[in-house]
């Protein structure tokens, strides 16, 4: 069922593609996310912007 929804969405986009400005904005948002993730992985992210692990909620398994 989920694949059918994505197929219908793809056909809608093929018939009426988004504007170039919209595509550029989405790509820019994804790029900013990758930059933030990269800075965090390289430990270059500032300490004030990090989550305090002592107060972080624990995921229940």
mmCIF file of the N, C-alpha and C atoms, coordinates in Angstrom:
data_MODEL
# 
_entry.id   MODEL 
# 
loop_
_atom_site.group_PDB 
_atom_site.id 
_atom_site.type_symbol 
_atom_site.label_atom_id 
_atom_site.label_alt_id 
_atom_site.label_comp_id 
_atom_site.label_asym_id 
_atom_site.label_entity_id 
_atom_site.label_seq_id 
_atom_site.pdbx_PDB_ins_code 
_atom_site.Cartn_x 
_atom_site.Cartn_y 
_atom_site.Cartn_z 
_atom_site.occupancy 
_atom_site.B_iso_or_equiv 
_atom_site.pdbx_formal_charge 
_atom_site.auth_seq_id 
_atom_site.auth_comp_id 
_atom_site.auth_asym_id 
_atom_site.auth_atom_id 
_atom_site.pdbx_PDB_model_num 
ATOM 1   N N  . UNK A 1 1  ? 0.818  -1.189 0.000   1.00 0.00 ? 1  UNK A N  1 
ATOM 2   C CA . UNK A 1 1  ? 0.000  0.000  0.000   1.00 0.00 ? 1  UNK A CA 1 
ATOM 3   C C  . UNK A 1 1  ? 0.865  1.257  0.000   1.00 0.00 ? 1  UNK A C  1 
ATOM 4   N N  . UNK A 1 2  ? 1.915  1.231  0.802   1.00 0.00 ? 2  UNK A N  1 
ATOM 5   C CA . UNK A 1 2  ? 2.795  2.388  0.892   1.00 0.00 ? 2  UNK A CA 1 
ATOM 6   C C  . UNK A 1 2  ? 3.480  2.654  -0.449  1.00 0.00 ? 2  UNK A C  1 
ATOM 7   N N  . UNK A 1 3  ? 3.868  1.581  -1.158  1.00 0.00 ? 3  UNK A N  1 
ATOM 8   C CA . UNK A 1 3  ? 4.513  1.763  -2.454  1.00 0.00 ? 3  UNK A CA 1 
ATOM 9   C C  . UNK A 1 3  ? 3.559  2.406  -3.454  1.00 0.00 ? 3  UNK A C  1 
ATOM 10  N N  . UNK A 1 4  ? 2.282  2.067  -3.365  1.00 0.00 ? 4  UNK A N  1 
ATOM 11  C CA . UNK A 1 4  ? 1.293  2.650  -4.264  1.00 0.00 ? 4  UNK A CA 1 
ATOM 12  C C  . UNK A 1 4  ? 1.161  4.160  -4.021  1.00 0.00 ? 4  UNK A C  1 
ATOM 13  N N  . UNK A 1 5  ? 1.202  4.558  -2.767  1.00 0.00 ? 5  UNK A N  1 
ATOM 14  C CA . UNK A 1 5  ? 1.119  5.990  -2.441  1.00 0.00 ? 5  UNK A CA 1 
ATOM 15  C C  . UNK A 1 5  ? 2.321  6.732  -3.022  1.00 0.00 ? 5  UNK A C  1 
ATOM 16  N N  . UNK A 1 6  ? 3.511  6.140  -2.871  1.00 0.00 ? 6  UNK A N  1 
ATOM 17  C CA . UNK A 1 6  ? 4.708  6.800  -3.409  1.00 0.00 ? 6  UNK A CA 1 
ATOM 18  C C  . UNK A 1 6  ? 4.685  6.842  -4.935  1.00 0.00 ? 6  UNK A C  1 
ATOM 19  N N  . UNK A 1 7  ? 4.132  5.794  -5.545  1.00 0.00 ? 7  UNK A N  1 
ATOM 20  C CA . UNK A 1 7  ? 4.017  5.779  -7.002  1.00 0.00 ? 7  UNK A CA 1 
ATOM 21  C C  . UNK A 1 7  ? 3.062  6.868  -7.488  1.00 0.00 ? 7  UNK A C  1 
ATOM 22  N N  . UNK A 1 8  ? 1.958  7.044  -6.796  1.00 0.00 ? 8  UNK A N  1 
ATOM 23  C CA . UNK A 1 8  ? 1.025  8.110  -7.157  1.00 0.00 ? 8  UNK A CA 1 
ATOM 24  C C  . UNK A 1 8  ? 1.648  9.484  -6.957  1.00 0.00 ? 8  UNK A C  1 
ATOM 25  N N  . UNK A 1 9  ? 2.394  9.649  -5.878  1.00 0.00 ? 9  UNK A N  1 
ATOM 26  C CA . UNK A 1 9  ? 3.061  10.933 -5.632  1.00 0.00 ? 9  UNK A CA 1 
ATOM 27  C C  . UNK A 1 9  ? 4.101  11.215 -6.712  1.00 0.00 ? 9  UNK A C  1 
ATOM 28  N N  . UNK A 1 10 ? 4.863  10.180 -7.111  1.00 0.00 ? 10 UNK A N  1 
ATOM 29  C CA . UNK A 1 10 ? 5.877  10.357 -8.153  1.00 0.00 ? 10 UNK A CA 1 
ATOM 30  C C  . UNK A 1 10 ? 5.232  10.713 -9.487  1.00 0.00 ? 10 UNK A C  1 
ATOM 31  N N  . UNK A 1 11 ? 4.106  10.091 -9.787  1.00 0.00 ? 11 UNK A N  1 
ATOM 32  C CA . UNK A 1 11 ? 3.432  10.416 -11.055 1.00 0.00 ? 11 UNK A CA 1 
ATOM 33  C C  . UNK A 1 11 ? 2.891  11.849 -11.038 1.00 0.00 ? 11 UNK A C  1 
ATOM 34  N N  . UNK A 1 12 ? 2.424  12.287 -9.870  1.00 0.00 ? 12 UNK A N  1 
ATOM 35  C CA . UNK A 1 12 ? 1.948  13.668 -9.744  1.00 0.00 ? 12 UNK A CA 1 
ATOM 36  C C  . UNK A 1 12 ? 3.105  14.653 -9.959  1.00 0.00 ? 12 UNK A C  1 
ATOM 37  N N  . UNK A 1 13 ? 4.262  14.338 -9.383  1.00 0.00 ? 13 UNK A N  1 
ATOM 38  C CA . UNK A 1 13 ? 5.426  15.216 -9.557  1.00 0.00 ? 13 UNK A CA 1 
ATOM 39  C C  . UNK A 1 13 ? 5.913  15.198 -11.001 1.00 0.00 ? 13 UNK A C  1 
ATOM 40  N N  . UNK A 1 14 ? 5.798  14.047 -11.675 1.00 0.00 ? 14 UNK A N  1 
ATOM 41  C CA . UNK A 1 14 ? 6.228  13.969 -13.075 1.00 0.00 ? 14 UNK A CA 1 
ATOM 42  C C  . UNK A 1 14 ? 5.328  14.826 -13.964 1.00 0.00 ? 14 UNK A C  1 
ATOM 43  N N  . UNK A 1 15 ? 4.043  14.866 -13.649 1.00 0.00 ? 15 UNK A N  1 
ATOM 44  C CA . UNK A 1 15 ? 3.097  15.679 -14.432 1.00 0.00 ? 15 UNK A CA 1 
ATOM 45  C C  . UNK A 1 15 ? 3.203  17.162 -14.092 1.00 0.00 ? 15 UNK A C  1 
ATOM 46  N N  . UNK A 1 16 ? 3.481  17.470 -12.831 1.00 0.00 ? 16 UNK A N  1 
ATOM 47  C CA . UNK A 1 16 ? 3.531  18.852 -12.378 1.00 0.00 ? 16 UNK A CA 1 
ATOM 48  C C  . UNK A 1 16 ? 4.741  19.002 -11.442 1.00 0.00 ? 16 UNK A C  1 
ATOM 49  N N  . UNK A 1 17 ? 5.943  19.112 -12.012 1.00 0.00 ? 17 UNK A N  1 
ATOM 50  C CA . UNK A 1 17 ? 7.152  19.146 -11.167 1.00 0.00 ? 17 UNK A CA 1 
ATOM 51  C C  . UNK A 1 17 ? 7.217  20.410 -10.302 1.00 0.00 ? 17 UNK A C  1 
ATOM 52  N N  . UNK A 1 18 ? 7.904  20.304 -9.158  1.00 0.00 ? 18 UNK A N  1 
ATOM 53  C CA . UNK A 1 18 ? 8.049  21.482 -8.300  1.00 0.00 ? 18 UNK A CA 1 
ATOM 54  C C  . UNK A 1 18 ? 8.935  22.530 -8.967  1.00 0.00 ? 18 UNK A C  1 
ATOM 55  N N  . UNK A 1 19 ? 8.799  23.768 -8.506  1.00 0.00 ? 19 UNK A N  1 
ATOM 56  C CA . UNK A 1 19 ? 9.606  24.851 -9.056  1.00 0.00 ? 19 UNK A CA 1 
ATOM 57  C C  . UNK A 1 19 ? 11.077 24.657 -8.681  1.00 0.00 ? 19 UNK A C  1 
ATOM 58  N N  . UNK A 1 20 ? 11.948 25.211 -9.473  1.00 0.00 ? 20 UNK A N  1 
ATOM 59  C CA . UNK A 1 20 ? 13.388 25.098 -9.235  1.00 0.00 ? 20 UNK A CA 1 
ATOM 60  C C  . UNK A 1 20 ? 13.747 25.706 -7.878  1.00 0.00 ? 20 UNK A C  1 
ATOM 61  N N  . UNK A 1 21 ? 13.065 26.775 -7.513  1.00 0.00 ? 21 UNK A N  1 
ATOM 62  C CA . UNK A 1 21 ? 13.330 27.429 -6.218  1.00 0.00 ? 21 UNK A CA 1 
ATOM 63  C C  . UNK A 1 21 ? 13.023 26.479 -5.057  1.00 0.00 ? 21 UNK A C  1 
ATOM 64  N N  . UNK A 1 22 ? 11.928 25.729 -5.173  1.00 0.00 ? 22 UNK A N  1 
ATOM 65  C CA . UNK A 1 22 ? 11.555 24.781 -4.130  1.00 0.00 ? 22 UNK A CA 1 
ATOM 66  C C  . UNK A 1 22 ? 12.588 23.667 -4.021  1.00 0.00 ? 22 UNK A C  1 
ATOM 67  N N  . UNK A 1 23 ? 13.036 23.154 -5.162  1.00 0.00 ? 23 UNK A N  1 
ATOM 68  C CA . UNK A 1 23 ? 14.043 22.086 -5.160  1.00 0.00 ? 23 UNK A CA 1 
ATOM 69  C C  . UNK A 1 23 ? 15.336 22.590 -4.538  1.00 0.00 ? 23 UNK A C  1 
ATOM 70  N N  . UNK A 1 24 ? 15.752 23.803 -4.876  1.00 0.00 ? 24 UNK A N  1 
ATOM 71  C CA . UNK A 1 24 ? 16.977 24.374 -4.304  1.00 0.00 ? 24 UNK A CA 1 
ATOM 72  C C  . UNK A 1 24 ? 16.856 24.527 -2.800  1.00 0.00 ? 24 UNK A C  1 
ATOM 73  N N  . UNK A 1 25 ? 15.682 24.935 -2.314  1.00 0.00 ? 25 UNK A N  1 
ATOM 74  C CA . UNK A 1 25 ? 15.484 25.100 -0.878  1.00 0.00 ? 25 UNK A CA 1 
ATOM 75  C C  . UNK A 1 25 ? 15.571 23.755 -0.157  1.00 0.00 ? 25 UNK A C  1 
ATOM 76  N N  . UNK A 1 26 ? 14.971 22.724 -0.720  1.00 0.00 ? 26 UNK A N  1 
ATOM 77  C CA . UNK A 1 26 ? 15.016 21.402 -0.098  1.00 0.00 ? 26 UNK A CA 1 
ATOM 78  C C  . UNK A 1 26 ? 16.439 20.870 -0.075  1.00 0.00 ? 26 UNK A C  1 
ATOM 79  N N  . UNK A 1 27 ? 17.165 21.041 -1.171  1.00 0.00 ? 27 UNK A N  1 
ATOM 80  C CA . UNK A 1 27 ? 18.562 20.594 -1.226  1.00 0.00 ? 27 UNK A CA 1 
ATOM 81  C C  . UNK A 1 27 ? 19.406 21.370 -0.211  1.00 0.00 ? 27 UNK A C  1 
ATOM 82  N N  . UNK A 1 28 ? 19.154 22.662 -0.053  1.00 0.00 ? 28 UNK A N  1 
ATOM 83  C CA . UNK A 1 28 ? 19.902 23.467 0.916   1.00 0.00 ? 28 UNK A CA 1 
ATOM 84  C C  . UNK A 1 28 ? 19.622 23.009 2.347   1.00 0.00 ? 28 UNK A C  1 
ATOM 85  N N  . UNK A 1 29 ? 18.371 22.694 2.649   1.00 0.00 ? 29 UNK A N  1 
ATOM 86  C CA . UNK A 1 29 ? 18.030 22.228 4.000   1.00 0.00 ? 29 UNK A CA 1 
ATOM 87  C C  . UNK A 1 29 ? 18.711 20.896 4.293   1.00 0.00 ? 29 UNK A C  1 
ATOM 88  N N  . UNK A 1 30 ? 18.714 19.991 3.317   1.00 0.00 ? 30 UNK A N  1 
ATOM 89  C CA . UNK A 1 30 ? 19.388 18.704 3.502   1.00 0.00 ? 30 UNK A CA 1 
ATOM 90  C C  . UNK A 1 30 ? 20.889 18.910 3.672   1.00 0.00 ? 30 UNK A C  1 
ATOM 91  N N  . UNK A 1 31 ? 21.482 19.830 2.897   1.00 0.00 ? 31 UNK A N  1 
ATOM 92  C CA . UNK A 1 31 ? 22.918 20.102 3.003   1.00 0.00 ? 31 UNK A CA 1 
ATOM 93  C C  . UNK A 1 31 ? 23.265 20.673 4.379   1.00 0.00 ? 31 UNK A C  1 
ATOM 94  N N  . UNK A 1 32 ? 22.438 21.567 4.908   1.00 0.00 ? 32 UNK A N  1 
ATOM 95  C CA . UNK A 1 32 ? 22.673 22.118 6.250   1.00 0.00 ? 32 UNK A CA 1 
ATOM 96  C C  . UNK A 1 32 ? 22.630 21.003 7.292   1.00 0.00 ? 32 UNK A C  1 
ATOM 97  N N  . UNK A 1 33 ? 21.702 20.082 7.135   1.00 0.00 ? 33 UNK A N  1 
ATOM 98  C CA . UNK A 1 33 ? 21.622 18.944 8.053   1.00 0.00 ? 33 UNK A CA 1 
ATOM 99  C C  . UNK A 1 33 ? 22.877 18.093 8.011   1.00 0.00 ? 33 UNK A C  1 
ATOM 100 N N  . UNK A 1 34 ? 23.400 17.847 6.809   1.00 0.00 ? 34 UNK A N  1 
ATOM 101 C CA . UNK A 1 34 ? 24.635 17.070 6.689   1.00 0.00 ? 34 UNK A CA 1 
ATOM 102 C C  . UNK A 1 34 ? 25.825 17.814 7.289   1.00 0.00 ? 34 UNK A C  1 
ATOM 103 N N  . UNK A 1 35 ? 25.871 19.124 7.114   1.00 0.00 ? 35 UNK A N  1 
ATOM 104 C CA . UNK A 1 35 ? 26.966 19.913 7.692   1.00 0.00 ? 35 UNK A CA 1 
ATOM 105 C C  . UNK A 1 35 ? 26.917 19.849 9.222   1.00 0.00 ? 35 UNK A C  1 
ATOM 106 N N  . UNK A 1 36 ? 25.738 19.995 9.789   1.00 0.00 ? 36 UNK A N  1 
ATOM 107 C CA . UNK A 1 36 ? 25.598 19.921 11.252  1.00 0.00 ? 36 UNK A CA 1 
ATOM 108 C C  . UNK A 1 36 ? 25.988 18.536 11.751  1.00 0.00 ? 36 UNK A C  1 
ATOM 109 N N  . UNK A 1 37 ? 25.530 17.488 11.059  1.00 0.00 ? 37 UNK A N  1 
ATOM 110 C CA . UNK A 1 37 ? 25.886 16.123 11.465  1.00 0.00 ? 37 UNK A CA 1 
ATOM 111 C C  . UNK A 1 37 ? 27.396 15.896 11.357  1.00 0.00 ? 37 UNK A C  1 
ATOM 112 N N  . UNK A 1 38 ? 28.009 16.441 10.320  1.00 0.00 ? 38 UNK A N  1 
ATOM 113 C CA . UNK A 1 38 ? 29.457 16.298 10.161  1.00 0.00 ? 38 UNK A CA 1 
ATOM 114 C C  . UNK A 1 38 ? 30.229 17.022 11.250  1.00 0.00 ? 38 UNK A C  1 
ATOM 115 N N  . UNK A 1 39 ? 29.791 18.234 11.586  1.00 0.00 ? 39 UNK A N  1 
ATOM 116 C CA . UNK A 1 39 ? 30.449 18.968 12.664  1.00 0.00 ? 39 UNK A CA 1 
ATOM 117 C C  . UNK A 1 39 ? 30.315 18.232 14.001  1.00 0.00 ? 39 UNK A C  1 
ATOM 118 N N  . UNK A 1 40 ? 29.148 17.666 14.238  1.00 0.00 ? 40 UNK A N  1 
ATOM 119 C CA . UNK A 1 40 ? 28.937 16.918 15.466  1.00 0.00 ? 40 UNK A CA 1 
ATOM 120 C C  . UNK A 1 40 ? 29.834 15.678 15.503  1.00 0.00 ? 40 UNK A C  1 
ATOM 121 N N  . UNK A 1 41 ? 29.941 14.988 14.377  1.00 0.00 ? 41 UNK A N  1 
ATOM 122 C CA . UNK A 1 41 ? 30.764 13.768 14.317  1.00 0.00 ? 41 UNK A CA 1 
ATOM 123 C C  . UNK A 1 41 ? 32.245 14.088 14.497  1.00 0.00 ? 41 UNK A C  1 
ATOM 124 N N  . UNK A 1 42 ? 32.694 15.221 13.975  1.00 0.00 ? 42 UNK A N  1 
ATOM 125 C CA . UNK A 1 42 ? 34.093 15.628 14.111  1.00 0.00 ? 42 UNK A CA 1 
ATOM 126 C C  . UNK A 1 42 ? 34.367 16.334 15.436  1.00 0.00 ? 42 UNK A C  1 
ATOM 127 N N  . UNK A 1 43 ? 33.337 16.438 16.260  1.00 0.00 ? 43 UNK A N  1 
ATOM 128 C CA . UNK A 1 43 ? 33.411 17.095 17.564  1.00 0.00 ? 43 UNK A CA 1 
ATOM 129 C C  . UNK A 1 43 ? 33.815 18.563 17.457  1.00 0.00 ? 43 UNK A C  1 
ATOM 130 N N  . UNK A 1 44 ? 33.328 19.231 16.418  1.00 0.00 ? 44 UNK A N  1 
ATOM 131 C CA . UNK A 1 44 ? 33.568 20.655 16.238  1.00 0.00 ? 44 UNK A CA 1 
ATOM 132 C C  . UNK A 1 44 ? 32.340 21.478 16.610  1.00 0.00 ? 44 UNK A C  1 
ATOM 133 N N  . UNK A 1 45 ? 31.276 20.810 17.002  1.00 0.00 ? 45 UNK A N  1 
ATOM 134 C CA . UNK A 1 45 ? 30.042 21.481 17.405  1.00 0.00 ? 45 UNK A CA 1 
ATOM 135 C C  . UNK A 1 45 ? 30.262 22.102 18.773  1.00 0.00 ? 45 UNK A C  1 
ATOM 136 N N  . UNK A 1 46 ? 29.815 23.328 19.017  1.00 0.00 ? 46 UNK A N  1 
ATOM 137 C CA . UNK A 1 46 ? 30.072 23.977 20.311  1.00 0.00 ? 46 UNK A CA 1 
ATOM 138 C C  . UNK A 1 46 ? 29.374 23.248 21.463  1.00 0.00 ? 46 UNK A C  1 
ATOM 139 N N  . UNK A 1 47 ? 30.004 23.330 22.635  1.00 0.00 ? 47 UNK A N  1 
ATOM 140 C CA . UNK A 1 47 ? 29.466 22.639 23.807  1.00 0.00 ? 47 UNK A CA 1 
ATOM 141 C C  . UNK A 1 47 ? 28.094 23.163 24.210  1.00 0.00 ? 47 UNK A C  1 
ATOM 142 N N  . UNK A 1 48 ? 27.837 24.446 24.025  1.00 0.00 ? 48 UNK A N  1 
ATOM 143 C CA . UNK A 1 48 ? 26.550 24.991 24.438  1.00 0.00 ? 48 UNK A CA 1 
ATOM 144 C C  . UNK A 1 48 ? 25.397 24.450 23.599  1.00 0.00 ? 48 UNK A C  1 
ATOM 145 N N  . UNK A 1 49 ? 25.691 23.910 22.428  1.00 0.00 ? 49 UNK A N  1 
ATOM 146 C CA . UNK A 1 49 ? 24.636 23.405 21.562  1.00 0.00 ? 49 UNK A CA 1 
ATOM 147 C C  . UNK A 1 49 ? 24.424 21.900 21.692  1.00 0.00 ? 49 UNK A C  1 
ATOM 148 N N  . UNK A 1 50 ? 25.207 21.266 22.547  1.00 0.00 ? 50 UNK A N  1 
ATOM 149 C CA . UNK A 1 50 ? 25.080 19.823 22.728  1.00 0.00 ? 50 UNK A CA 1 
ATOM 150 C C  . UNK A 1 50 ? 24.077 19.494 23.820  1.00 0.00 ? 50 UNK A C  1 
ATOM 151 N N  . UNK A 1 51 ? 23.527 18.299 23.708  1.00 0.00 ? 51 UNK A N  1 
ATOM 152 C CA . UNK A 1 51 ? 22.582 17.814 24.695  1.00 0.00 ? 51 UNK A CA 1 
ATOM 153 C C  . UNK A 1 51 ? 23.351 17.335 25.918  1.00 0.00 ? 51 UNK A C  1 
ATOM 154 N N  . UNK A 1 52 ? 22.912 17.771 27.093  1.00 0.00 ? 52 UNK A N  1 
ATOM 155 C CA . UNK A 1 52 ? 23.525 17.312 28.320  1.00 0.00 ? 52 UNK A CA 1 
ATOM 156 C C  . UNK A 1 52 ? 23.123 15.861 28.528  1.00 0.00 ? 52 UNK A C  1 
ATOM 157 N N  . UNK A 1 53 ? 24.086 14.939 28.434  1.00 0.00 ? 53 UNK A N  1 
ATOM 158 C CA . UNK A 1 53 ? 23.772 13.518 28.490  1.00 0.00 ? 53 UNK A CA 1 
ATOM 159 C C  . UNK A 1 53 ? 23.264 13.082 29.856  1.00 0.00 ? 53 UNK A C  1 
ATOM 160 N N  . UNK A 1 54 ? 23.575 13.826 30.903  1.00 0.00 ? 54 UNK A N  1 
ATOM 161 C CA . UNK A 1 54 ? 23.080 13.471 32.230  1.00 0.00 ? 54 UNK A CA 1 
ATOM 162 C C  . UNK A 1 54 ? 21.573 13.660 32.319  1.00 0.00 ? 54 UNK A C  1 
ATOM 163 N N  . UNK A 1 55 ? 21.049 14.624 31.585  1.00 0.00 ? 55 UNK A N  1 
ATOM 164 C CA . UNK A 1 55 ? 19.625 14.932 31.662  1.00 0.00 ? 55 UNK A CA 1 
ATOM 165 C C  . UNK A 1 55 ? 18.854 14.408 30.453  1.00 0.00 ? 55 UNK A C  1 
ATOM 166 N N  . UNK A 1 56 ? 19.533 13.721 29.535  1.00 0.00 ? 56 UNK A N  1 
ATOM 167 C CA . UNK A 1 56 ? 18.879 13.225 28.339  1.00 0.00 ? 56 UNK A CA 1 
ATOM 168 C C  . UNK A 1 56 ? 17.930 12.077 28.690  1.00 0.00 ? 56 UNK A C  1 
ATOM 169 N N  . UNK A 1 57 ? 16.768 12.049 28.090  1.00 0.00 ? 57 UNK A N  1 
ATOM 170 C CA . UNK A 1 57 ? 15.857 10.928 28.355  1.00 0.00 ? 57 UNK A CA 1 
ATOM 171 C C  . UNK A 1 57 ? 16.436 9.641  27.755  1.00 0.00 ? 57 UNK A C  1 
ATOM 172 N N  . UNK A 1 58 ? 16.294 8.587  28.488  1.00 0.00 ? 58 UNK A N  1 
ATOM 173 C CA . UNK A 1 58 ? 16.817 7.300  28.029  1.00 0.00 ? 58 UNK A CA 1 
ATOM 174 C C  . UNK A 1 58 ? 15.766 6.592  27.193  1.00 0.00 ? 58 UNK A C  1 
ATOM 175 N N  . UNK A 1 59 ? 16.235 5.977  26.130  1.00 0.00 ? 59 UNK A N  1 
ATOM 176 C CA . UNK A 1 59 ? 15.310 5.225  25.282  1.00 0.00 ? 59 UNK A CA 1 
ATOM 177 C C  . UNK A 1 59 ? 15.031 3.873  25.934  1.00 0.00 ? 59 UNK A C  1 
ATOM 178 N N  . UNK A 1 60 ? 13.793 3.522  26.036  1.00 0.00 ? 60 UNK A N  1 
ATOM 179 C CA . UNK A 1 60 ? 13.449 2.238  26.635  1.00 0.00 ? 60 UNK A CA 1 
ATOM 180 C C  . UNK A 1 60 ? 13.491 1.162  25.570  1.00 0.00 ? 60 UNK A C  1 
ATOM 181 N N  . UNK A 1 61 ? 14.085 0.053  25.918  1.00 0.00 ? 61 UNK A N  1 
ATOM 182 C CA . UNK A 1 61 ? 14.199 -1.050 24.958  1.00 0.00 ? 61 UNK A CA 1 
ATOM 183 C C  . UNK A 1 61 ? 13.399 -2.217 25.398  1.00 0.00 ? 61 UNK A C  1 
# 
